[in-house]
Amino acid sequence: MRCDGFFSGTSGSPWFTRFDEKKGSGDVVGVLGGLNGGGPEGEESDKVSYSPVNDDEIFKLYLDAINGREPKRD
């Protein structure tokens, strides 16, 4: 996503789907990244933000972490 003028200090921000502005809630589907964090290279790379989409495996890993469980390995 191109985001001119919105680039400093945004890393780690959540990406939502089904966001309800009045309630301030939604479903987190990713976490914002950008310059020097695996994003694109080039002259205007500081104006591009990205996020991989979190899937069920990411959320299972998160729940294991907050509940103090070792992740399951195949």
PDB file of N, H, CA, C and O in Angstrom:
ATOM      1  N   MET A   1       0.847  -1.159   0.000  1.00  0.00           N
ATOM      2  CA  MET A   1       0.000   0.000   0.000  1.00  0.00           C
ATOM      3  C   MET A   1       0.897   1.228   0.000  1.00  0.00           C
ATOM      4  O   MET A   1       1.809   1.331   0.820  1.00  0.00           O
ATOM      5  N   ARG A   2       0.651   2.137  -0.893  1.00  0.00           N
ATOM      6  H   ARG A   2      -0.090   2.054  -1.559  1.00  0.00           H
ATOM      7  CA  ARG A   2       1.402   3.390  -0.927  1.00  0.00           C
ATOM      8  C   ARG A   2       0.792   4.341   0.106  1.00  0.00           C
ATOM      9  O   ARG A   2      -0.426   4.505   0.173  1.00  0.00           O
ATOM     10  N   CYS A   3       1.660   4.963   0.907  1.00  0.00           N
ATOM     11  H   CYS A   3       2.649   4.830   0.853  1.00  0.00           H
ATOM     12  CA  CYS A   3       1.155   5.819   1.981  1.00  0.00           C
ATOM     13  C   CYS A   3       2.057   7.030   2.180  1.00  0.00           C
ATOM     14  O   CYS A   3       2.673   7.183   3.235  1.00  0.00           O
ATOM     15  N   ASP A   4       2.133   7.886   1.176  1.00  0.00           N
ATOM     16  H   ASP A   4       1.632   7.762   0.320  1.00  0.00           H
ATOM     17  CA  ASP A   4       2.934   9.110   1.277  1.00  0.00           C
ATOM     18  C   ASP A   4       2.514   9.926   2.498  1.00  0.00           C
ATOM     19  O   ASP A   4       1.322  10.098   2.755  1.00  0.00           O
ATOM     20  N   GLY A   5       3.484  10.420   3.241  1.00  0.00           N
ATOM     21  H   GLY A   5       4.452  10.280   3.033  1.00  0.00           H
ATOM     22  CA  GLY A   5       3.196  11.271   4.388  1.00  0.00           C
ATOM     23  C   GLY A   5       2.738  10.506   5.613  1.00  0.00           C
ATOM     24  O   GLY A   5       2.384  11.112   6.625  1.00  0.00           O
ATOM     25  N   PHE A   6       2.738   9.196   5.540  1.00  0.00           N
ATOM     26  H   PHE A   6       3.026   8.704   4.719  1.00  0.00           H
ATOM     27  CA  PHE A   6       2.276   8.370   6.654  1.00  0.00           C
ATOM     28  C   PHE A   6       3.249   7.216   6.797  1.00  0.00           C
ATOM     29  O   PHE A   6       2.904   6.057   6.568  1.00  0.00           O
ATOM     30  N   PHE A   7       4.487   7.557   7.183  1.00  0.00           N
ATOM     31  H   PHE A   7       4.768   8.499   7.369  1.00  0.00           H
ATOM     32  CA  PHE A   7       5.499   6.516   7.146  1.00  0.00           C
ATOM     33  C   PHE A   7       6.349   6.412   8.403  1.00  0.00           C
ATOM     34  O   PHE A   7       6.898   5.340   8.654  1.00  0.00           O
ATOM     35  N   SER A   8       6.486   7.428   9.185  1.00  0.00           N
ATOM     36  H   SER A   8       6.040   8.300   8.981  1.00  0.00           H
ATOM     37  CA  SER A   8       7.368   7.364  10.343  1.00  0.00           C
ATOM     38  C   SER A   8       6.604   6.934  11.589  1.00  0.00           C
ATOM     39  O   SER A   8       5.641   7.584  11.994  1.00  0.00           O
ATOM     40  N   GLY A   9       7.044   5.833  12.191  1.00  0.00           N
ATOM     41  H   GLY A   9       7.826   5.305  11.862  1.00  0.00           H
ATOM     42  CA  GLY A   9       6.450   5.381  13.447  1.00  0.00           C
ATOM     43  C   GLY A   9       5.196   4.545  13.312  1.00  0.00           C
ATOM     44  O   GLY A   9       4.497   4.325  14.300  1.00  0.00           O
ATOM     45  N   THR A  10       4.896   4.080  12.128  1.00  0.00           N
ATOM     46  H   THR A  10       5.465   4.259  11.325  1.00  0.00           H
ATOM     47  CA  THR A  10       3.675   3.290  11.953  1.00  0.00           C
ATOM     48  C   THR A  10       3.909   1.785  12.053  1.00  0.00           C
ATOM     49  O   THR A  10       2.949   1.024  12.176  1.00  0.00           O
ATOM     50  N   SER A  11       5.152   1.346  12.005  1.00  0.00           N
ATOM     51  H   SER A  11       5.932   1.964  11.905  1.00  0.00           H
ATOM     52  CA  SER A  11       5.438  -0.088  12.064  1.00  0.00           C
ATOM     53  C   SER A  11       4.855  -0.704  13.326  1.00  0.00           C
ATOM     54  O   SER A  11       4.946  -0.136  14.414  1.00  0.00           O
ATOM     55  N   GLY A  12       4.262  -1.865  13.161  1.00  0.00           N
ATOM     56  H   GLY A  12       4.188  -2.327  12.277  1.00  0.00           H
ATOM     57  CA  GLY A  12       3.638  -2.567  14.277  1.00  0.00           C
ATOM     58  C   GLY A  12       2.167  -2.269  14.451  1.00  0.00           C
ATOM     59  O   GLY A  12       1.503  -2.866  15.298  1.00  0.00           O
ATOM     60  N   SER A  13       1.650  -1.341  13.648  1.00  0.00           N
ATOM     61  H   SER A  13       2.190  -0.856  12.960  1.00  0.00           H
ATOM     62  CA  SER A  13       0.223  -1.013  13.736  1.00  0.00           C
ATOM     63  C   SER A  13      -0.610  -2.168  13.193  1.00  0.00           C
ATOM     64  O   SER A  13      -0.200  -2.832  12.240  1.00  0.00           O
ATOM     65  N   PRO A  14      -1.772  -2.414  13.786  1.00  0.00           N
ATOM     66  CA  PRO A  14      -2.612  -3.509  13.295  1.00  0.00           C
ATOM     67  C   PRO A  14      -3.321  -3.159  12.001  1.00  0.00           C
ATOM     68  O   PRO A  14      -3.645  -1.997  11.755  1.00  0.00           O
ATOM     69  N   TRP A  15      -3.561  -4.171  11.173  1.00  0.00           N
ATOM     70  H   TRP A  15      -3.298  -5.115  11.373  1.00  0.00           H
ATOM     71  CA  TRP A  15      -4.423  -4.054   9.999  1.00  0.00           C
ATOM     72  C   TRP A  15      -5.708  -4.766  10.354  1.00  0.00           C
ATOM     73  O   TRP A  15      -5.692  -5.917  10.790  1.00  0.00           O
ATOM     74  N   PHE A  16      -6.821  -4.081  10.167  1.00  0.00           N
ATOM     75  H   PHE A  16      -6.834  -3.146   9.812  1.00  0.00           H
ATOM     76  CA  PHE A  16      -8.123  -4.619  10.558  1.00  0.00           C
ATOM     77  C   PHE A  16      -8.990  -4.950   9.356  1.00  0.00           C
ATOM     78  O   PHE A  16      -8.832  -4.392   8.270  1.00  0.00           O
ATOM     79  N   THR A  17      -9.898  -5.863   9.583  1.00  0.00           N
ATOM     80  H   THR A  17     -10.027  -6.316  10.465  1.00  0.00           H
ATOM     81  CA  THR A  17     -11.026  -6.088   8.689  1.00  0.00           C
ATOM     82  C   THR A  17     -12.274  -5.963   9.557  1.00  0.00           C
ATOM     83  O   THR A  17     -12.205  -6.156  10.771  1.00  0.00           O
ATOM     84  N   ARG A  18     -13.389  -5.647   8.959  1.00  0.00           N
ATOM     85  H   ARG A  18     -13.445  -5.490   7.973  1.00  0.00           H
ATOM     86  CA  ARG A  18     -14.644  -5.454   9.690  1.00  0.00           C
ATOM     87  C   ARG A  18     -14.468  -4.465  10.851  1.00  0.00           C
ATOM     88  O   ARG A  18     -14.971  -4.696  11.951  1.00  0.00           O
ATOM     89  N   PHE A  19     -13.755  -3.367  10.599  1.00  0.00           N
ATOM     90  H   PHE A  19     -13.346  -3.179   9.706  1.00  0.00           H
ATOM     91  CA  PHE A  19     -13.522  -2.361  11.638  1.00  0.00           C
ATOM     92  C   PHE A  19     -14.785  -1.556  11.885  1.00  0.00           C
ATOM     93  O   PHE A  19     -15.429  -1.084  10.947  1.00  0.00           O
ATOM     94  N   ASP A  20     -15.130  -1.404  13.145  1.00  0.00           N
ATOM     95  H   ASP A  20     -14.607  -1.787  13.906  1.00  0.00           H
ATOM     96  CA  ASP A  20     -16.287  -0.606  13.561  1.00  0.00           C
ATOM     97  C   ASP A  20     -15.746   0.649  14.238  1.00  0.00           C
ATOM     98  O   ASP A  20     -15.269   0.593  15.371  1.00  0.00           O
ATOM     99  N   GLU A  21     -15.821   1.768  13.548  1.00  0.00           N
ATOM    100  H   GLU A  21     -16.209   1.814  12.627  1.00  0.00           H
ATOM    101  CA  GLU A  21     -15.245   3.016  14.054  1.00  0.00           C
ATOM    102  C   GLU A  21     -15.885   3.456  15.368  1.00  0.00           C
ATOM    103  O   GLU A  21     -15.189   3.973  16.241  1.00  0.00           O
ATOM    104  N   LYS A  22     -17.174   3.266  15.525  1.00  0.00           N
ATOM    105  H   LYS A  22     -17.739   2.846  14.815  1.00  0.00           H
ATOM    106  CA  LYS A  22     -17.860   3.677  16.751  1.00  0.00           C
ATOM    107  C   LYS A  22     -17.409   2.860  17.954  1.00  0.00           C
ATOM    108  O   LYS A  22     -17.231   3.401  19.045  1.00  0.00           O
ATOM    109  N   LYS A  23     -17.227   1.567  17.758  1.00  0.00           N
ATOM    110  H   LYS A  23     -17.372   1.127  16.872  1.00  0.00           H
ATOM    111  CA  LYS A  23     -16.799   0.691  18.863  1.00  0.00           C
ATOM    112  C   LYS A  23     -15.282   0.642  19.005  1.00  0.00           C
ATOM    113  O   LYS A  23     -14.761   0.268  20.056  1.00  0.00           O
ATOM    114  N   GLY A  24     -14.572   1.023  17.932  1.00  0.00           N
ATOM    115  H   GLY A  24     -14.996   1.327  17.078  1.00  0.00           H
ATOM    116  CA  GLY A  24     -13.117   0.953  17.954  1.00  0.00           C
ATOM    117  C   GLY A  24     -12.616  -0.479  17.963  1.00  0.00           C
ATOM    118  O   GLY A  24     -11.603  -0.793  18.588  1.00  0.00           O
ATOM    119  N   SER A  25     -13.339  -1.348  17.261  1.00  0.00           N
ATOM    120  H   SER A  25     -14.163  -1.093  16.754  1.00  0.00           H
ATOM    121  CA  SER A  25     -12.949  -2.761  17.257  1.00  0.00           C
ATOM    122  C   SER A  25     -13.058  -3.340  15.852  1.00  0.00           C
ATOM    123  O   SER A  25     -13.714  -2.784  14.971  1.00  0.00           O
ATOM    124  N   GLY A  26     -12.402  -4.459  15.679  1.00  0.00           N
ATOM    125  H   GLY A  26     -11.869  -4.910  16.395  1.00  0.00           H
ATOM    126  CA  GLY A  26     -12.430  -5.166  14.412  1.00  0.00           C
ATOM    127  C   GLY A  26     -11.593  -6.421  14.541  1.00  0.00           C
ATOM    128  O   GLY A  26     -11.146  -6.762  15.636  1.00  0.00           O
ATOM    129  N   ASP A  27     -11.379  -7.103  13.445  1.00  0.00           N
ATOM    130  H   ASP A  27     -11.742  -6.826  12.556  1.00  0.00           H
ATOM    131  CA  ASP A  27     -10.570  -8.320  13.430  1.00  0.00           C
ATOM    132  C   ASP A  27      -9.182  -7.989  12.893  1.00  0.00           C
ATOM    133  O   ASP A  27      -9.051  -7.479  11.780  1.00  0.00           O
ATOM    134  N   VAL A  28      -8.155  -8.273  13.674  1.00  0.00           N
ATOM    135  H   VAL A  28      -8.261  -8.687  14.579  1.00  0.00           H
ATOM    136  CA  VAL A  28      -6.782  -8.034  13.240  1.00  0.00           C
ATOM    137  C   VAL A  28      -6.399  -9.121  12.241  1.00  0.00           C
ATOM    138  O   VAL A  28      -6.514 -10.311  12.533  1.00  0.00           O
ATOM    139  N   VAL A  29      -5.945  -8.705  11.063  1.00  0.00           N
ATOM    140  H   VAL A  29      -5.851  -7.738  10.826  1.00  0.00           H
ATOM    141  CA  VAL A  29      -5.549  -9.663  10.039  1.00  0.00           C
ATOM    142  C   VAL A  29      -4.089  -9.501   9.624  1.00  0.00           C
ATOM    143  O   VAL A  29      -3.603 -10.239   8.767  1.00  0.00           O
ATOM    144  N   GLY A  30      -3.393  -8.545  10.222  1.00  0.00           N
ATOM    145  H   GLY A  30      -3.788  -7.945  10.918  1.00  0.00           H
ATOM    146  CA  GLY A  30      -1.992  -8.330   9.892  1.00  0.00           C
ATOM    147  C   GLY A  30      -1.394  -7.253  10.768  1.00  0.00           C
ATOM    148  O   GLY A  30      -2.084  -6.604  11.554  1.00  0.00           O
ATOM    149  N   VAL A  31      -0.071  -7.077  10.612  1.00  0.00           N
ATOM    150  H   VAL A  31       0.490  -7.604   9.973  1.00  0.00           H
ATOM    151  CA  VAL A  31       0.661  -6.062  11.365  1.00  0.00           C
ATOM    152  C   VAL A  31       1.538  -5.299  10.383  1.00  0.00           C
ATOM    153  O   VAL A  31       2.282  -5.900   9.607  1.00  0.00           O
ATOM    154  N   LEU A  32       1.448  -3.982  10.419  1.00  0.00           N
ATOM    155  H   LEU A  32       0.844  -3.494  11.049  1.00  0.00           H
ATOM    156  CA  LEU A  32       2.110  -3.103   9.460  1.00  0.00           C
ATOM    157  C   LEU A  32       3.625  -3.171   9.567  1.00  0.00           C
ATOM    158  O   LEU A  32       4.188  -3.153  10.661  1.00  0.00           O
ATOM    159  N   GLY A  33       4.264  -3.249   8.424  1.00  0.00           N
ATOM    160  H   GLY A  33       3.806  -3.264   7.535  1.00  0.00           H
ATOM    161  CA  GLY A  33       5.717  -3.176   8.318  1.00  0.00           C
ATOM    162  C   GLY A  33       6.076  -2.147   7.274  1.00  0.00           C
ATOM    163  O   GLY A  33       5.199  -1.591   6.613  1.00  0.00           O
ATOM    164  N   GLY A  34       7.361  -1.891   7.121  1.00  0.00           N
ATOM    165  H   GLY A  34       8.074  -2.342   7.658  1.00  0.00           H
ATOM    166  CA  GLY A  34       7.780  -0.912   6.134  1.00  0.00           C
ATOM    167  C   GLY A  34       9.270  -0.910   5.923  1.00  0.00           C
ATOM    168  O   GLY A  34       9.904  -1.965   5.942  1.00  0.00           O
ATOM    169  N   LEU A  35       9.829   0.240   5.727  1.00  0.00           N
ATOM    170  H   LEU A  35       9.314   1.097   5.711  1.00  0.00           H
ATOM    171  CA  LEU A  35      11.231   0.427   5.378  1.00  0.00           C
ATOM    172  C   LEU A  35      12.156  -0.400   6.257  1.00  0.00           C
ATOM    173  O   LEU A  35      12.038  -0.391   7.482  1.00  0.00           O
ATOM    174  N   ASN A  36      13.072  -1.112   5.623  1.00  0.00           N
ATOM    175  H   ASN A  36      13.167  -1.120   4.628  1.00  0.00           H
ATOM    176  CA  ASN A  36      14.100  -1.921   6.288  1.00  0.00           C
ATOM    177  C   ASN A  36      13.533  -3.066   7.113  1.00  0.00           C
ATOM    178  O   ASN A  36      14.248  -3.655   7.923  1.00  0.00           O
ATOM    179  N   GLY A  37      12.280  -3.383   6.922  1.00  0.00           N
ATOM    180  H   GLY A  37      11.699  -2.904   6.263  1.00  0.00           H
ATOM    181  CA  GLY A  37      11.686  -4.487   7.665  1.00  0.00           C
ATOM    182  C   GLY A  37      11.186  -5.575   6.742  1.00  0.00           C
ATOM    183  O   GLY A  37      10.255  -6.301   7.091  1.00  0.00           O
ATOM    184  N   GLY A  38      11.782  -5.702   5.579  1.00  0.00           N
ATOM    185  H   GLY A  38      12.538  -5.112   5.296  1.00  0.00           H
ATOM    186  CA  GLY A  38      11.381  -6.728   4.643  1.00  0.00           C
ATOM    187  C   GLY A  38      10.525  -6.218   3.509  1.00  0.00           C
ATOM    188  O   GLY A  38      10.050  -6.996   2.683  1.00  0.00           O
ATOM    189  N   GLY A  39      10.328  -4.925   3.466  1.00  0.00           N
ATOM    190  H   GLY A  39      10.714  -4.293   4.138  1.00  0.00           H
ATOM    191  CA  GLY A  39       9.514  -4.336   2.411  1.00  0.00           C
ATOM    192  C   GLY A  39      10.304  -4.122   1.136  1.00  0.00           C
ATOM    193  O   GLY A  39      11.412  -4.641   0.997  1.00  0.00           O
ATOM    194  N   PRO A  40       9.753  -3.373   0.214  1.00  0.00           N
ATOM    195  CA  PRO A  40      10.414  -3.150  -1.073  1.00  0.00           C
ATOM    196  C   PRO A  40      11.650  -2.278  -0.930  1.00  0.00           C
ATOM    197  O   PRO A  40      11.804  -1.545   0.048  1.00  0.00           O
ATOM    198  N   GLU A  41      12.522  -2.370  -1.917  1.00  0.00           N
ATOM    199  H   GLU A  41      12.397  -2.966  -2.710  1.00  0.00           H
ATOM    200  CA  GLU A  41      13.713  -1.533  -1.953  1.00  0.00           C
ATOM    201  C   GLU A  41      13.516  -0.465  -3.021  1.00  0.00           C
ATOM    202  O   GLU A  41      12.630  -0.574  -3.869  1.00  0.00           O
ATOM    203  N   GLY A  42      14.343   0.557  -2.970  1.00  0.00           N
ATOM    204  H   GLY A  42      15.063   0.645  -2.281  1.00  0.00           H
ATOM    205  CA  GLY A  42      14.290   1.569  -4.012  1.00  0.00           C
ATOM    206  C   GLY A  42      14.102   2.964  -3.459  1.00  0.00           C
ATOM    207  O   GLY A  42      13.986   3.173  -2.251  1.00  0.00           O
ATOM    208  N   GLU A  43      14.077   3.904  -4.373  1.00  0.00           N
ATOM    209  H   GLU A  43      14.172   3.734  -5.354  1.00  0.00           H
ATOM    210  CA  GLU A  43      14.050   5.318  -4.033  1.00  0.00           C
ATOM    211  C   GLU A  43      12.842   5.724  -3.186  1.00  0.00           C
ATOM    212  O   GLU A  43      12.971   6.595  -2.325  1.00  0.00           O
ATOM    213  N   GLU A  44      11.700   5.130  -3.402  1.00  0.00           N
ATOM    214  H   GLU A  44      11.596   4.423  -4.101  1.00  0.00           H
ATOM    215  CA  GLU A  44      10.491   5.523  -2.681  1.00  0.00           C
ATOM    216  C   GLU A  44      10.004   4.453  -1.711  1.00  0.00           C
ATOM    217  O   GLU A  44       8.822   4.416  -1.368  1.00  0.00           O
ATOM    218  N   SER A  45      10.908   3.583  -1.270  1.00  0.00           N
ATOM    219  H   SER A  45      11.868   3.613  -1.548  1.00  0.00           H
ATOM    220  CA  SER A  45      10.507   2.483  -0.389  1.00  0.00           C
ATOM    221  C   SER A  45       9.977   2.969   0.954  1.00  0.00           C
ATOM    222  O   SER A  45       9.223   2.257   1.618  1.00  0.00           O
ATOM    223  N   ASP A  46      10.368   4.183   1.362  1.00  0.00           N
ATOM    224  H   ASP A  46      10.981   4.761   0.823  1.00  0.00           H
ATOM    225  CA  ASP A  46       9.878   4.700   2.645  1.00  0.00           C
ATOM    226  C   ASP A  46       8.419   5.146   2.566  1.00  0.00           C
ATOM    227  O   ASP A  46       7.830   5.527   3.577  1.00  0.00           O
ATOM    228  N   LYS A  47       7.839   5.100   1.375  1.00  0.00           N
ATOM    229  H   LYS A  47       8.317   4.790   0.554  1.00  0.00           H
ATOM    230  CA  LYS A  47       6.442   5.510   1.200  1.00  0.00           C
ATOM    231  C   LYS A  47       5.520   4.312   0.995  1.00  0.00           C
ATOM    232  O   LYS A  47       4.346   4.477   0.662  1.00  0.00           O
ATOM    233  N   VAL A  48       6.053   3.102   1.193  1.00  0.00           N
ATOM    234  H   VAL A  48       7.007   2.967   1.463  1.00  0.00           H
ATOM    235  CA  VAL A  48       5.277   1.885   0.982  1.00  0.00           C
ATOM    236  C   VAL A  48       5.180   1.112   2.284  1.00  0.00           C
ATOM    237  O   VAL A  48       6.197   0.842   2.923  1.00  0.00           O
ATOM    238  N   SER A  49       3.983   0.757   2.677  1.00  0.00           N
ATOM    239  H   SER A  49       3.157   0.976   2.158  1.00  0.00           H
ATOM    240  CA  SER A  49       3.756  -0.095   3.838  1.00  0.00           C
ATOM    241  C   SER A  49       3.171  -1.414   3.364  1.00  0.00           C
ATOM    242  O   SER A  49       2.558  -1.484   2.299  1.00  0.00           O
ATOM    243  N   TYR A  50       3.359  -2.440   4.145  1.00  0.00           N
ATOM    244  H   TYR A  50       3.857  -2.383   5.011  1.00  0.00           H
ATOM    245  CA  TYR A  50       2.901  -3.758   3.750  1.00  0.00           C
ATOM    246  C   TYR A  50       2.517  -4.553   4.991  1.00  0.00           C
ATOM    247  O   TYR A  50       2.861  -4.184   6.114  1.00  0.00           O
ATOM    248  N   SER A  51       1.814  -5.626   4.774  1.00  0.00           N
ATOM    249  H   SER A  51       1.534  -5.926   3.862  1.00  0.00           H
ATOM    250  CA  SER A  51       1.518  -6.559   5.846  1.00  0.00           C
ATOM    251  C   SER A  51       1.216  -7.920   5.245  1.00  0.00           C
ATOM    252  O   SER A  51       0.385  -8.031   4.345  1.00  0.00           O
ATOM    253  N   PRO A  52       1.892  -8.967   5.741  1.00  0.00           N
ATOM    254  CA  PRO A  52       1.435 -10.296   5.367  1.00  0.00           C
ATOM    255  C   PRO A  52       0.085 -10.532   6.050  1.00  0.00           C
ATOM    256  O   PRO A  52      -0.169  -9.981   7.121  1.00  0.00           O
ATOM    257  N   VAL A  53      -0.763 -11.330   5.450  1.00  0.00           N
ATOM    258  H   VAL A  53      -0.556 -11.778   4.580  1.00  0.00           H
ATOM    259  CA  VAL A  53      -2.060 -11.627   6.052  1.00  0.00           C
ATOM    260  C   VAL A  53      -1.884 -12.758   7.063  1.00  0.00           C
ATOM    261  O   VAL A  53      -1.357 -13.821   6.738  1.00  0.00           O
ATOM    262  N   ASN A  54      -2.330 -12.513   8.283  1.00  0.00           N
ATOM    263  H   ASN A  54      -2.759 -11.649   8.548  1.00  0.00           H
ATOM    264  CA  ASN A  54      -2.259 -13.546   9.315  1.00  0.00           C
ATOM    265  C   ASN A  54      -3.330 -14.593   9.061  1.00  0.00           C
ATOM    266  O   ASN A  54      -4.472 -14.259   8.745  1.00  0.00           O
ATOM    267  N   ASP A  55      -2.958 -15.858   9.200  1.00  0.00           N
ATOM    268  H   ASP A  55      -2.030 -16.128   9.456  1.00  0.00           H
ATOM    269  CA  ASP A  55      -3.927 -16.931   9.009  1.00  0.00           C
ATOM    270  C   ASP A  55      -4.153 -17.658  10.343  1.00  0.00           C
ATOM    271  O   ASP A  55      -3.634 -17.237  11.377  1.00  0.00           O
ATOM    272  N   ASP A  56      -4.913 -18.728  10.313  1.00  0.00           N
ATOM    273  H   ASP A  56      -5.334 -19.069   9.473  1.00  0.00           H
ATOM    274  CA  ASP A  56      -5.243 -19.460  11.535  1.00  0.00           C
ATOM    275  C   ASP A  56      -4.001 -19.960  12.268  1.00  0.00           C
ATOM    276  O   ASP A  56      -3.992 -19.996  13.498  1.00  0.00           O
ATOM    277  N   GLU A  57      -2.952 -20.347  11.538  1.00  0.00           N
ATOM    278  H   GLU A  57      -2.960 -20.318  10.539  1.00  0.00           H
ATOM    279  CA  GLU A  57      -1.737 -20.845  12.180  1.00  0.00           C
ATOM    280  C   GLU A  57      -1.066 -19.758  13.022  1.00  0.00           C
ATOM    281  O   GLU A  57      -0.537 -20.045  14.096  1.00  0.00           O
ATOM    282  N   ILE A  58      -1.085 -18.527  12.545  1.00  0.00           N
ATOM    283  H   ILE A  58      -1.515 -18.294  11.673  1.00  0.00           H
ATOM    284  CA  ILE A  58      -0.512 -17.408  13.301  1.00  0.00           C
ATOM    285  C   ILE A  58      -1.297 -17.214  14.592  1.00  0.00           C
ATOM    286  O   ILE A  58      -0.707 -17.019  15.655  1.00  0.00           O
ATOM    287  N   PHE A  59      -2.617 -17.265  14.506  1.00  0.00           N
ATOM    288  H   PHE A  59      -3.097 -17.423  13.643  1.00  0.00           H
ATOM    289  CA  PHE A  59      -3.431 -17.053  15.700  1.00  0.00           C
ATOM    290  C   PHE A  59      -3.287 -18.203  16.691  1.00  0.00           C
ATOM    291  O   PHE A  59      -3.345 -17.976  17.900  1.00  0.00           O
ATOM    292  N   LYS A  60      -3.102 -19.422  16.212  1.00  0.00           N
ATOM    293  H   LYS A  60      -3.055 -19.606  15.231  1.00  0.00           H
ATOM    294  CA  LYS A  60      -2.848 -20.561  17.109  1.00  0.00           C
ATOM    295  C   LYS A  60      -1.519 -20.363  17.837  1.00  0.00           C
ATOM    296  O   LYS A  60      -1.421 -20.616  19.038  1.00  0.00           O
ATOM    297  N   LEU A  61      -0.504 -19.913  17.113  1.00  0.00           N
ATOM    298  H   LEU A  61      -0.584 -19.707  16.138  1.00  0.00           H
ATOM    299  CA  LEU A  61       0.799 -19.644  17.723  1.00  0.00           C
ATOM    300  C   LEU A  61       0.682 -18.553  18.784  1.00  0.00           C
ATOM    301  O   LEU A  61       1.259 -18.671  19.864  1.00  0.00           O
ATOM    302  N   TYR A  62      -0.052 -17.505  18.481  1.00  0.00           N
ATOM    303  H   TYR A  62      -0.520 -17.408  17.603  1.00  0.00           H
ATOM    304  CA  TYR A  62      -0.283 -16.412  19.432  1.00  0.00           C
ATOM    305  C   TYR A  62      -0.971 -16.936  20.699  1.00  0.00           C
ATOM    306  O   TYR A  62      -0.546 -16.623  21.811  1.00  0.00           O
ATOM    307  N   LEU A  63      -2.016 -17.722  20.532  1.00  0.00           N
ATOM    308  H   LEU A  63      -2.361 -17.977  19.629  1.00  0.00           H
ATOM    309  CA  LEU A  63      -2.724 -18.265  21.698  1.00  0.00           C
ATOM    310  C   LEU A  63      -1.826 -19.177  22.525  1.00  0.00           C
ATOM    311  O   LEU A  63      -1.880 -19.152  23.755  1.00  0.00           O
ATOM    312  N   ASP A  64      -1.003 -19.978  21.861  1.00  0.00           N
ATOM    313  H   ASP A  64      -0.959 -19.998  20.862  1.00  0.00           H
ATOM    314  CA  ASP A  64      -0.045 -20.809  22.594  1.00  0.00           C
ATOM    315  C   ASP A  64       0.898 -19.940  23.419  1.00  0.00           C
ATOM    316  O   ASP A  64       1.187 -20.253  24.574  1.00  0.00           O
ATOM    317  N   ALA A  65       1.374 -18.854  22.826  1.00  0.00           N
ATOM    318  H   ALA A  65       1.139 -18.601  21.888  1.00  0.00           H
ATOM    319  CA  ALA A  65       2.319 -17.973  23.519  1.00  0.00           C
ATOM    320  C   ALA A  65       1.685 -17.315  24.745  1.00  0.00           C
ATOM    321  O   ALA A  65       2.292 -17.296  25.815  1.00  0.00           O
ATOM    322  N   ILE A  66       0.482 -16.781  24.602  1.00  0.00           N
ATOM    323  H   ILE A  66      -0.011 -16.796  23.732  1.00  0.00           H
ATOM    324  CA  ILE A  66      -0.119 -16.094  25.745  1.00  0.00           C
ATOM    325  C   ILE A  66      -0.593 -17.068  26.823  1.00  0.00           C
ATOM    326  O   ILE A  66      -0.794 -16.679  27.974  1.00  0.00           O
ATOM    327  N   ASN A  67      -0.770 -18.337  26.446  1.00  0.00           N
ATOM    328  H   ASN A  67      -0.607 -18.653  25.511  1.00  0.00           H
ATOM    329  CA  ASN A  67      -1.166 -19.341  27.424  1.00  0.00           C
ATOM    330  C   ASN A  67       0.004 -20.169  27.933  1.00  0.00           C
ATOM    331  O   ASN A  67      -0.188 -21.139  28.666  1.00  0.00           O
ATOM    332  N   GLY A  68       1.232 -19.782  27.542  1.00  0.00           N
ATOM    333  H   GLY A  68       1.389 -18.993  26.947  1.00  0.00           H
ATOM    334  CA  GLY A  68       2.434 -20.438  28.044  1.00  0.00           C
ATOM    335  C   GLY A  68       2.642 -21.849  27.528  1.00  0.00           C
ATOM    336  O   GLY A  68       3.324 -22.647  28.171  1.00  0.00           O
ATOM    337  N   ARG A  69       2.062 -22.172  26.371  1.00  0.00           N
ATOM    338  H   ARG A  69       1.508 -21.524  25.848  1.00  0.00           H
ATOM    339  CA  ARG A  69       2.224 -23.514  25.804  1.00  0.00           C
ATOM    340  C   ARG A  69       3.317 -23.504  24.745  1.00  0.00           C
ATOM    341  O   ARG A  69       3.495 -22.525  24.020  1.00  0.00           O
ATOM    342  N   GLU A  70       4.037 -24.602  24.674  1.00  0.00           N
ATOM    343  H   GLU A  70       3.893 -25.396  25.263  1.00  0.00           H
ATOM    344  CA  GLU A  70       5.022 -24.778  23.600  1.00  0.00           C
ATOM    345  C   GLU A  70       4.275 -24.976  22.289  1.00  0.00           C
ATOM    346  O   GLU A  70       3.276 -25.695  22.254  1.00  0.00           O
ATOM    347  N   PRO A  71       4.740 -24.353  21.213  1.00  0.00           N
ATOM    348  CA  PRO A  71       4.069 -24.563  19.931  1.00  0.00           C
ATOM    349  C   PRO A  71       4.205 -26.016  19.487  1.00  0.00           C
ATOM    350  O   PRO A  71       5.217 -26.662  19.757  1.00  0.00           O
ATOM    351  N   LYS A  72       3.185 -26.524  18.808  1.00  0.00           N
ATOM    352  H   LYS A  72       2.362 -25.999  18.589  1.00  0.00           H
ATOM    353  CA  LYS A  72       3.210 -27.886  18.292  1.00  0.00           C
ATOM    354  C   LYS A  72       4.088 -27.908  17.053  1.00  0.00           C
ATOM    355  O   LYS A  72       3.982 -27.048  16.178  1.00  0.00           O
ATOM    356  N   ARG A  73       4.954 -28.904  16.998  1.00  0.00           N
ATOM    357  H   ARG A  73       5.040 -29.602  17.709  1.00  0.00           H
ATOM    358  CA  ARG A  73       5.851 -29.058  15.837  1.00  0.00           C
ATOM    359  C   ARG A  73       5.531 -30.371  15.153  1.00  0.00           C
ATOM    360  O   ARG A  73       5.248 -31.377  15.804  1.00  0.00           O
ATOM    361  N   ASP A  74       5.579 -30.348  13.831  1.00  0.00           N
ATOM    362  H   ASP A  74       5.809 -29.531  13.302  1.00  0.00           H
ATOM    363  CA  ASP A  74       5.322 -31.577  13.060  1.00  0.00           C
ATOM    364  C   ASP A  74       6.548 -32.435  12.981  1.00  0.00           C
ATOM    365  O   ASP A  74       6.515 -33.505  12.372  1.00  0.00           O
TER     366      ASP A  74
END
